[in-house]
Amino acid sequence: MFAATTTQSQKSTSWMNKVVSRFTQKAAALPTLSQAMAGRAIAETTYQGICQVPLSQIKGTASDGRSRDFDANFRLTKSHSNGRLHSVRQARQQLAALPPISLVRVGSSYYVQDGHHRVSVFRDCEQDVITAHVTVLVLQ
């Protein structure tokens, strides 16, 4: 019961963030892994394997450059990759098998290494989970 309530609450929060940013035309920046690390060194790196990851736990990007291409809700902020977004959306609608994305986990948060457009499409379609290769970083 509690898990279902939490999921609904997370969806409501995500929906509210989308509405607010659309009306204010000011999108929050996509957080980066370097911001999450805040200058701390990596103590350990482990490949966790292919996992089903809740989209609500994907908090940002592992690439500082991608933080300018997507907002905090993984919506495109620049039109130069609209074609890529459209092709991923079309593949998902046709039920094509999309490859797993690549994520880095720090604590309970995940950051996208590869698959930003897939995260954007899956969030837009209100999917709960996504398949991902996960690498875990333990910070000092």
N, C-alpha and C positions, 0 to 999 in steps of 0.2 A: 504494500500500500504506500509506504513512504517513498520507495523508489519511483513509483508512477507519479506521485505528487512532485517529487524533485524534478523529474524529466519535464513535466508540464510547466513547472515554474521556470525552468531553464528556457523552454521554448517561448514562454510568455516574455521573459526578459529579452531574449534575442529578437523577438518580434517588435517589442517596444523600442529597442535600440535602432532597428531598421526604420521604424516610423519616424522617430525623432530625427535621425540623421537625414532622412529624405526631406522632411519639412524644413529643417534648419539649413540644409545644403552644406553642412559642415560635418564631414565624416571623420571619426576618430582614426588616428593612424594605426596601422597594423603593428602590434608589438613585435620586437625582434628577440632572437635568442641571445644576442650580445647584451641587450638591455636586461634580460632575465639573469644572465650570469653576473652582471654588475662587477666585472673585473676579477671575479673569483676564478681560480684555476680548476682544471678538470682533474679530479683524483682518479677516476676510473671510467672506462667506456666499455659497454657490453652490448652486443647485438642480441636483442630479445627475440627476434624472429618475426614472422608474419602474424599479426594480431588484428582483431576487430577493435577499433578505437572509437569511443563516443565522440562525435563531432563537437559536442559541447566542451570537451577538454582540449581541443586544438585552439591554442591561444594566440599563435602568431607564426612568424616565419624564421627560418634559420638563415635567411639571406637578407642582409641589410638593403640590397637593391630592390627586392620584391616588396619591401615595406612601403614603397612609393607607388607600386602598381595596384595594391589592394587596400581597402580600408579594414577596420577592425572586425567587420562582419564578412570579410572575404568577398566584398563586391569590388569589381574593377573601378579604379579611379582614373585610368587612362584608356583611351579607345584603341590603342595600337594592338591589343590582343583580343579584341571582340570576336574575331574570326575563330580563334582557338577556343574561346568560351562557347561559342555557338556549336563548334564541332563536338566538344565534350558533351554538351547538353543534348545534342542530336543522338550521339552514341548511347547515352543513358536512356533516352526515350525509346530507342530501338532495342533496348535490353542487351546491348553489346557488352561483352566482358571487358571491363576496364582494368588495366593493371593496378596493382597495389601502389599507393603513394608511399613516400619515404618521410618518416617523422623522426625527430629527436625528442626524447622525453627528459625533462628536468623536473624532479619531484612528481607532481601529478599533472603537470602541463606539458602539452606537446607543441612542437614547432615544425612547420613544413619545410622539408628540404626539396622535395620534388612532388608536384601534384596540386599546386595552388588552384588551378582552374577546376580540377575535380572536387576539391573541397568547396569551392564557390558554388558549383552546380549542385552538389549533394546537400549543402546547407539550404540553398534556395528551394530545393524539393522537399525540405523538412525531413530528410533521412536522419536516422538516429546514429548510425555507425558507418565507418568506412574501413576497408581493408588496407593495412599498412605494414611496411617493413619498419620496425621500430629499433632505434639505437638509444640506449639509456646512458645518460651522462650523470655521474655522481660528482658534485662539486666539493671543493675543499672549504 
